Amino acid sequence: MSQVEMNAEPMPFGSVQHKGTGHAQKKGLTVITAALFLVGEMAGSGVLALPRAVVDTGWNGVVMLILCCAVAGHNGIMLGRCWNILQLRWPEYRDHVRDPYPAIGERAFGKVGKVAVSVCVNITLFGVATVFLLLAAENLQTLVQDLSPHNSTFSFCFWLIILAGALTPFTWLGSPKDFWPAAVAATVATVLACVLMFIGVLVDIPNFKHAKDQQEDIKAVFLTFGTILFAFGGASTFPTIQHDMKEPEKFYRSVVLAFAALLLMYLPVSIAGFLVYKSECDNNILSTLTAGGLKYASLILITLHLIFAFIIVINPVCQELEERLRIANKFGIFRILLRTCLVGLVLFTGESLPHFGAILSLVGGSTITCLTFVFPSMFYLKLSRQTSPDWPEIEVQPYEWAWHIEFILIGVVGGIASTYSAIDGIAGGFQVVPCYVNMTAADM
């Protein structure tokens, strides 16, 4: 079809395609491997924190979980359509692009849009990487301490250092298509861990039959909103993963598969933890599971997920920094130095704020809310209104405008409330003390 023929009638909602653009790659991620990347990035920390979030809010939390999954999945598809629009309209985006999400913001709202997205993406991924490192260190400390014959092991703060050092060389890899086995391993580990945790919770029913219900309060609702958004907050890397696909126009299929898989993993563990453990459920459900083979197997699998996911989520930050500093897109000393320093900064943040729940709620309620709820709808609506004789028209129906505006408003109001609650918790309720302040001689 010629460009003239494409302009003959408006394109229906979301039908942006790449056929004829020449963008299809011989090598790249398939629909399945892209879905595995999405699941591998999001699943680990969410499944550990969600049971407590549901405990704090009751069945309302379950409803929030389902609705946030649906909205986040829908907006992930919208974000994919935005990237399809860019590649259709501007040929330069069909080659390798290190920062696709900021590029979408720039084409929609100029430099302000680009800067806003860039700041949110980097803060989000940096925060997610920190959470993954903290959780992995906590799990390793628990595992080694419980299984050590002398009940002695490194302190949590030293496990952070050990893990950061071990993971640093793997962060030197190029882009997602260079380490797709990490996504497969992360997803398989999480699925198996969810099954084992669900069974473990059921086995624990007799041990917690006297557990009391948790009293709900409005602050818990907003913190839960941030936790749930964090569990579905993969939008910051969606365009990067989509751009590495063989057929980027099929990204929506990967999103549907990924979010369906996430919901199937999250719901059973969250509801079971809520009904069985009640007020005794810890922020990390693995800490509540009764000691035994199921707990330790789950610990190992989730820790493997966190390790693989750390490599995935930190990669887009590395690529954007390299773009800003004009570092060549190839393996070399400057890439090694930059990425090593970035891991060091993640380590310092974890040592300074060694409470994964605090970072999780703060990032989930602030930057993830923008990237998942607000920006995809804003950018799609803006791009759909842009016109040019060389571009096919994108038609958005009034009811579609209505729900996009509703998503934006929910994101803004909920995000502000959740961020405030998280900051208030960090200031008082979480009682966070930096490792280098709380370190004792025993830690050495």
KOLVOVO-55278 format. One record per residue (C-alpha): residue in one letter; x, y, z. Coordinates in Angstrom, 3 decimals, always signed. Layout:
! KOLVOVO-55278
   resn       east      north         up
      a          X          Y          Z
...
//
This chain:
! KOLVOVO-55278
   resn       east      north         up
      m     +0.000     +0.000     +0.000
      s     +1.365     +3.422     -0.891
      q     +1.528     +6.370     +1.462
      v     -1.254     +8.057     -0.527
      e     -3.489     +5.038     -0.085
      m     -2.731     +4.987     +3.642
      n     -3.875     +8.584     +3.914
      a     -7.171     +7.870     +2.189
      e     -9.034     +7.149     +5.423
      p     -8.405     +7.493     +9.176
      m     -6.652     +4.670    +10.971
      p     -8.822     +3.036    +13.636
      f     -7.861     +3.272    +17.271
      g     -4.526     +1.583    +17.978
      s     -3.984     +0.166    +14.511
      v     -0.531     +1.647    +13.978
      q     +1.511     -0.912    +12.072
      h     +5.044     -1.185    +10.734
      k     +4.333     -3.041     +7.543
      g     +6.251     -1.407     +4.791
      t     +8.546     +0.558     +7.067
      g    +11.421     -1.888     +6.747
      h    +11.904     -2.051    +10.516
      a    +11.526     -5.819    +10.994
      q    +14.791     -7.324    +12.288
      k    +16.277    -10.699    +11.387
      k    +17.546    -11.040    +14.948
      g    +15.621     -9.929    +17.991
      l    +13.117    -10.899    +20.649
      t    +10.016    -12.888    +19.730
      v     +6.574    -12.268    +21.221
      i     +7.228    -14.980    +23.808
      t    +10.733    -13.870    +24.790
      a     +9.561    -10.259    +25.054
      a     +6.743    -11.405    +27.370
      l     +9.296    -13.303    +29.437
      f    +11.355    -10.115    +29.771
      l     +8.291     -8.223    +30.992
      v     +7.425    -10.878    +33.567
      g    +11.041    -11.316    +34.567
      e    +11.383     -7.623    +35.274
      m     +8.196     -7.154    +37.313
      a     +7.323    -10.345    +39.151
      g     +9.888    -10.949    +41.899
      s     +9.479     -8.139    +44.400
      g     +5.746     -7.836    +43.766
      v     +4.848    -11.367    +44.772
      l     +6.786    -10.954    +48.041
      a     +5.238     -7.637    +49.072
      l     +1.649     -7.982    +47.834
      p     +0.351    -10.375    +50.543
      r     +1.079     -7.805    +53.244
      a     -0.418     -5.046    +51.090
      v     -3.636     -7.060    +50.768
      v     -3.635     -7.776    +54.504
      d     -3.541     -4.019    +55.186
      t     -6.523     -3.312    +52.918
      g     -8.573     -6.520    +52.949
      w    -10.648     -7.495    +49.926
      n    -10.363     -3.913    +48.688
      g     -6.714     -4.701    +48.082
      v     -7.656     -7.659    +45.887
      v     -9.948     -5.410    +43.829
      m     -7.166     -2.803    +43.554
      l     -4.768     -5.527    +42.435
      i     -7.030     -6.667    +39.590
      l     -7.916     -3.142    +38.455
      c     -4.309     -1.926    +38.528
      c     -3.268     -4.972    +36.512
      a     -5.906     -4.201    +33.873
      v     -5.033     -0.496    +33.670
      a     -1.266     -1.081    +33.676
      g     -1.640     -3.693    +30.932
      h     -3.863     -1.414    +28.849
      n     -1.428     +1.484    +29.214
      g     +1.461     -0.799    +28.343
      i     -0.288     -1.492    +25.042
      m     -0.817     +2.257    +24.564
      l     +2.873     +2.851    +25.149
      g     +3.672     +0.214    +22.551
      r     +1.395     +1.984    +20.078
      c     +3.181     +5.245    +20.784
      w     +6.479     +3.636    +19.820
      n     +4.889     +2.184    +16.693
      i     +3.769     +5.707    +15.767
      l     +7.301     +7.073    +16.158
      q     +8.820     +4.359    +14.008
      l     +6.148     +4.858    +11.347
      r     +6.530     +8.651    +11.199
      w    +10.280     +9.118    +11.783
      p    +12.680     +6.611    +10.134
      e    +15.529     +7.379    +12.560
      y    +13.722     +5.391    +15.258
      r    +13.923     +2.199    +13.209
      d    +17.639     +1.852    +13.982
      h    +19.059     +1.172    +17.440
      v    +17.731     +3.681    +19.983
      r    +19.076     +3.701    +23.522
      d    +16.316     +5.801    +25.114
      p    +12.988     +5.035    +23.359
      y    +10.631     +6.112    +26.178
      p    +12.150     +9.636    +26.451
      a    +11.983     +9.820    +22.648
      i     +8.227     +9.254    +22.853
      g     +7.961    +12.063    +25.400
      e     +9.966    +14.382    +23.166
      r     +7.816    +13.763    +20.082
      a     +4.666    +14.294    +22.142
      f     +5.596    +17.314    +24.302
      g     +9.020    +18.461    +23.166
      k    +12.048    +18.793    +25.413
      v     +9.903    +19.058    +28.561
      g     +8.340    +15.671    +27.807
      k    +11.709    +14.099    +27.142
      v    +13.263    +15.390    +30.372
      a    +10.224    +14.401    +32.462
      v    +10.271    +10.848    +31.129
      s    +14.035    +10.534    +31.404
      v    +14.024    +11.605    +35.045
      c    +11.132     +9.272    +35.934
      v    +12.584     +6.293    +34.049
      n    +16.002     +6.582    +35.626
      i    +14.673     +7.132    +39.141
      t    +12.279     +4.210    +38.736
      l    +14.806     +1.738    +37.388
      f    +17.421     +2.858    +39.884
      g    +14.905     +2.377    +42.698
      v    +13.790     -1.008    +41.358
      a    +17.404     -2.175    +41.073
      t    +17.984     -1.082    +44.683
      v    +14.892     -2.979    +45.872
      f    +16.019     -6.114    +44.029
      l    +19.486     -5.889    +45.581
      l    +18.043     -5.387    +49.083
      l    +15.625     -8.300    +48.750
      a    +18.255    -10.630    +47.316
      a    +20.650     -9.773    +50.158
      e    +17.924    -10.299    +52.768
      n    +17.001    -13.665    +51.264
      l    +20.607    -14.842    +51.092
      q    +21.251    -13.816    +54.682
      t    +18.152    -15.709    +55.854
      l    +19.032    -18.783    +53.816
      v    +22.660    -19.009    +54.926
      q    +21.872    -18.153    +58.542
      d    +19.168    -20.799    +58.831
      l    +21.202    -23.504    +57.139
      s    +24.599    -22.672    +58.671
      p    +25.647    -25.330    +61.209
      h    +26.997    -22.645    +63.538
      n    +24.131    -20.206    +62.830
      s    +26.601    -17.522    +61.768
      t    +26.891    -15.624    +58.515
      f    +27.707    -12.245    +57.043
      s    +25.490     -9.360    +58.071
      f    +22.774     -8.121    +55.718
      c    +24.831     -5.026    +54.896
      f    +27.806     -7.156    +53.846
      w    +25.611     -9.369    +51.697
      l    +24.721     -6.209    +49.768
      i    +28.407     -5.647    +49.000
      i    +28.987     -9.281    +48.013
      l    +25.991     -9.325    +45.674
      a    +26.805     -5.991    +44.051
      g    +30.346     -7.172    +43.338
      a    +29.163    -10.478    +41.878
      l    +26.536     -8.874    +39.624
      t    +28.631     -6.023    +38.269
      p    +30.308     -7.936    +35.384
      f    +26.893     -9.075    +34.084
      t    +25.708     -5.458    +33.815
      w    +28.371     -4.866    +31.152
      l    +26.270     -6.754    +28.543
      g    +24.812     -4.639    +25.732
      s    +20.996     -4.614    +25.436
      p    +18.142     -7.032    +26.338
      k    +18.514     -9.142    +23.202
      d    +22.094     -9.905    +24.319
      f    +20.962    -11.605    +27.535
      w    +17.512    -13.030    +26.839
      p    +18.335    -16.237    +28.801
      a    +18.274    -14.089    +31.961
      a    +14.628    -13.243    +31.284
      v    +13.722    -16.886    +30.762
      a    +15.513    -17.929    +33.950
      a    +13.923    -15.103    +35.969
      t    +10.414    -15.985    +34.819
      v    +10.763    -19.739    +35.340
      a    +12.209    -19.169    +38.813
      t     +9.328    -16.875    +39.776
      v     +6.614    -19.231    +38.523
      l     +8.082    -22.138    +40.466
      a     +8.543    -19.970    +43.561
      c     +4.908    -18.816    +43.434
      v     +3.672    -22.403    +43.292
      l     +5.879    -23.401    +46.229
      m     +4.927    -20.329    +48.287
      f     +1.225    -20.963    +47.704
      i     +1.630    -24.561    +48.856
      g     +3.702    -23.362    +51.825
      v     +0.984    -20.941    +52.915
      l     -1.622    -23.718    +52.764
      v     +0.631    -25.980    +54.847
      d     +0.888    -23.153    +57.412
      i     -2.902    -22.962    +57.985
      p     -2.814    -24.947    +61.280
      n     +0.039    -22.794    +62.619
      f     -1.855    -19.505    +62.114
      k     -5.457    -20.464    +62.919
      h     -5.463    -17.927    +65.788
      a     -4.047    -15.049    +63.724
      k     -6.017    -11.807    +64.072
      d     -7.343     -9.614    +61.294
      q     -5.476     -6.418    +60.477
      q     -7.367     -3.178    +61.101
      e     -7.542     -1.056    +57.956
      d     -6.687     +2.645    +57.763
      i     -6.560     +5.208    +54.988
      k     -2.756     +5.499    +55.061
      a     -2.430     +1.750    +54.426
      v     -4.680     +2.084    +51.384
      f     -2.358     +4.618    +49.750
      l     +0.760     +2.636    +50.642
      t     -0.908     -0.428    +49.119
      f     -1.588     +1.559    +45.948
      g     +2.131     +2.283    +45.667
      t     +3.059     -1.353    +46.361
      i     +0.631     -2.674    +43.752
      l     +1.827     -0.188    +41.147
      f     +5.395     -1.247    +41.876
      a     +4.344     -4.851    +41.221
      f     +3.089     -3.838    +37.750
      g     +5.540     -1.018    +37.162
      g     +7.494     -2.247    +34.186
      a     +6.515     +0.533    +31.789
      s     +9.915     +2.201    +32.075
      t    +11.544     -0.620    +30.086
      f     +8.637     -1.493    +27.771
      p     +9.836     +0.578    +24.777
      t    +13.391     -0.740    +25.194
      i    +12.152     -4.337    +25.095
      q     +9.746     -3.588    +22.238
      h    +12.495     -1.972    +20.171
      d    +14.569     -5.156    +20.450
      m    +11.751     -7.311    +19.017
      k    +11.836     -8.846    +15.569
      e     +8.339     -7.455    +14.940
      p     +7.710     -4.481    +17.286
      e     +4.122     -4.055    +16.074
      k     +3.253     -7.329    +17.869
      f     +4.334     -5.988    +21.257
      y     +0.720     -5.809    +22.461
      r     +0.621     -9.614    +22.404
      s     +3.622     -9.747    +24.721
      v     +1.939     -7.292    +27.102
      v     -1.287     -9.334    +27.253
      l     +0.634    -12.555    +27.916
      a     +2.851    -10.931    +30.548
      f     +0.092     -9.288    +32.582
      a     -2.105    -12.389    +32.450
      a     +0.817    -14.412    +33.788
      l     +1.494    -11.837    +36.514
      l     -2.104    -11.900    +37.715
      l     -2.087    -15.704    +37.794
      m     +1.026    -15.583    +39.983
      y     +0.029    -12.680    +42.220
      l     -3.582    -13.495    +43.106
      p     -3.217    -16.977    +44.663
      v     -0.235    -16.044    +46.836
      s     -1.713    -12.681    +47.884
      i     -5.154    -14.022    +48.796
      a     -3.744    -17.081    +50.558
      g     -1.322    -14.938    +52.586
      f     -4.126    -12.541    +53.480
      l     -6.524    -15.279    +54.634
      v     -3.971    -17.408    +56.499
      y     -1.414    -15.047    +58.044
      k     -3.638    -11.986    +58.540
      s     -1.927     -9.408    +60.800
      e     +1.113    -11.663    +61.267
      c     +2.089    -11.438    +57.585
      d     +5.498     -9.798    +57.165
      n     +6.398     -7.230    +54.488
      n     +8.286    -10.091    +52.823
      i     +6.033    -13.150    +52.881
      l     +9.057    -15.444    +52.837
      s     +9.867    -14.225    +56.350
      t     +6.454    -15.473    +57.525
      l     +6.566    -18.915    +55.930
      t     +7.343    -21.644    +58.460
      a    +10.900    -22.923    +58.106
      g    +11.177    -25.982    +55.920
      g    +11.938    -27.246    +52.448
      l     +9.210    -25.181    +50.780
      k    +10.486    -21.965    +52.342
      y    +14.110    -22.565    +51.397
      a    +13.278    -23.664    +47.863
      s    +11.163    -20.507    +47.445
      l    +13.984    -18.389    +48.875
      i    +16.471    -19.791    +46.380
      l    +14.150    -19.388    +43.391
      i    +13.058    -15.851    +44.249
      t    +16.653    -14.843    +44.894
      l    +17.617    -16.192    +41.470
      h    +14.815    -14.136    +39.961
      l    +15.974    -10.980    +41.726
      i    +19.543    -11.498    +40.539
      f    +18.497    -11.958    +36.904
      a    +15.960     -9.124    +37.104
      f    +18.603     -6.768    +38.507
      i    +20.601     -7.206    +35.293
      i    +17.477     -6.519    +33.207
      v    +16.235     -3.365    +34.946
      i    +19.565     -1.591    +35.273
      n    +20.349     -1.970    +31.570
      p    +18.129     +0.876    +30.226
      v    +19.674     +3.298    +32.732
      c    +23.124     +2.290    +31.546
      q    +22.152     +2.754    +27.903
      e    +20.698     +6.216    +28.453
      l    +23.699     +7.401    +30.454
      e    +25.987     +6.141    +27.696
      e    +23.913     +8.028    +25.153
      r    +24.170    +11.249    +27.172
      l    +27.937    +10.831    +27.647
      r    +28.442     +9.796    +24.001
      i    +29.983     +6.447    +24.914
      a    +30.183     +4.098    +21.913
      n    +27.547     +1.380    +21.669
      k    +30.053     -1.444    +22.020
      f    +31.942     -3.267    +24.752
      g    +34.862     -1.210    +26.048
      i    +36.563     +0.353    +29.044
      f    +34.232     +3.350    +29.232
      r    +31.162     +1.112    +29.313
      i    +32.765     -0.971    +32.085
      l    +33.654     +2.081    +34.171
      l    +30.269     +3.765    +33.801
      r    +28.216     +0.666    +34.584
      t    +30.452     -0.309    +37.491
      c    +30.025     +3.154    +39.000
      l    +26.265     +2.915    +38.558
      v    +26.135     -0.398    +40.447
      g    +28.260     +1.226    +43.138
      l    +25.701     +4.029    +43.445
      v    +22.883     +1.473    +43.760
      l    +24.879     -0.239    +46.498
      f    +25.396     +3.032    +48.365
      t    +21.658     +3.776    +48.191
      g    +20.848     +0.332    +49.549
      e    +23.337     +0.758    +52.391
      s    +21.848     +4.185    +53.164
      l    +18.185     +3.069    +53.091
      p    +18.215     -0.670    +53.909
      h    +14.436     -1.152    +53.945
      f    +12.994     -2.437    +50.686
      g     +9.417     -1.587    +51.676
      a    +10.272     +2.085    +52.067
      i    +11.820     +2.389    +48.597
      l     +9.141     +0.188    +47.039
      s     +6.244     +2.343    +48.271
      l     +8.004     +5.613    +47.449
      v     +8.978     +4.682    +43.885
      g     +5.657     +2.919    +43.252
      g     +3.628     +5.948    +44.300
      s     +5.684     +8.559    +42.470
      t     +7.639     +7.850    +39.293
      i     +6.036     +4.491    +38.495
      t     +2.607     +6.117    +38.732
      c     +3.691     +8.685    +36.146
      l     +5.220     +6.115    +33.801
      t     +2.398     +3.566    +34.101
      f     -0.780     +5.628    +34.589
      v     -0.148     +9.159    +33.402
      f     +2.391     +9.339    +30.567
      p     +1.118     +6.538    +28.257
      s     -2.364     +8.067    +28.024
      m     -1.043    +11.641    +27.720
      f     +1.440    +10.754    +25.010
      y     -0.959     +8.630    +22.987
      l     -3.640    +11.324    +23.005
      k     -1.103    +13.967    +22.019
      l     +0.486    +11.906    +19.230
      s     -2.926    +10.950    +17.857
      r     -3.786    +14.637    +17.389
      q     -0.623    +15.473    +15.459
      t     -1.150    +15.637    +11.699
      s     +0.913    +15.739     +8.542
      p     +0.165    +15.055     +4.867
      d     +2.625    +12.140     +5.011
      w     +1.082    +10.515     +8.105
      p     -1.991     +8.299     +8.349
      e     -4.638     +9.788    +10.614
      i     -5.279     +8.146    +13.991
      e     -8.879     +8.291    +15.094
      v     -9.636     +8.249    +18.850
      q    -13.281     +7.983    +19.847
      p    -14.794    +10.261    +22.569
      y    -15.272     +7.368    +24.992
      e    -11.601     +6.470    +24.533
      w    -10.636    +10.039    +25.408
      a    -12.822     +9.757    +28.511
      w    -11.132     +6.694    +29.931
      h     -7.650     +8.015    +29.147
      i     -8.456    +11.207    +31.082
      e     -9.804     +9.089    +33.938
      f     -6.587     +7.048    +34.061
      i     -4.551    +10.242    +34.198
      l     -6.629    +11.704    +37.044
      i     -6.519     +8.490    +39.078
      g     -2.780     +8.313    +38.603
      v     -2.199    +11.916    +39.675
      v     -4.442    +11.836    +42.768
      g     -3.448     +8.325    +43.874
      g     +0.220     +8.950    +43.171
      i     +0.356    +12.125    +45.245
      a     -1.401    +10.479    +48.195
      s     +0.747     +7.342    +47.978
      t     +3.994     +9.323    +47.732
      y     +3.053    +11.437    +50.747
      s     +2.256     +8.300    +52.775
      a     +5.559     +6.704    +51.791
      i     +7.598     +9.791    +52.708
      d     +5.758     +9.986    +56.017
      g     +6.587     +6.332    +56.640
      i    +10.281     +6.826    +55.839
      a    +10.395     +9.829    +58.166
      g     +8.845     +7.966    +61.075
      g     +7.148     +4.617    +60.725
      f     +9.803     +2.565    +58.936
      q    +12.600     +3.454    +61.400
      v    +15.297     +3.162    +58.744
      v    +18.936     +3.423    +59.892
      p    +21.793     +3.412    +57.325
      c    +24.111     +0.401    +57.402
      y    +27.195     +2.520    +57.937
      v    +25.572     +4.137    +60.995
      n    +24.180     +0.938    +62.491
      m    +27.249     -1.214    +61.795
      t    +28.845     -2.909    +64.781
      a    +32.071     -4.793    +65.336
      a    +30.159     -8.044    +64.891
      d    +29.338     -7.047    +61.335
      m    +33.004     -6.929    +60.470
//
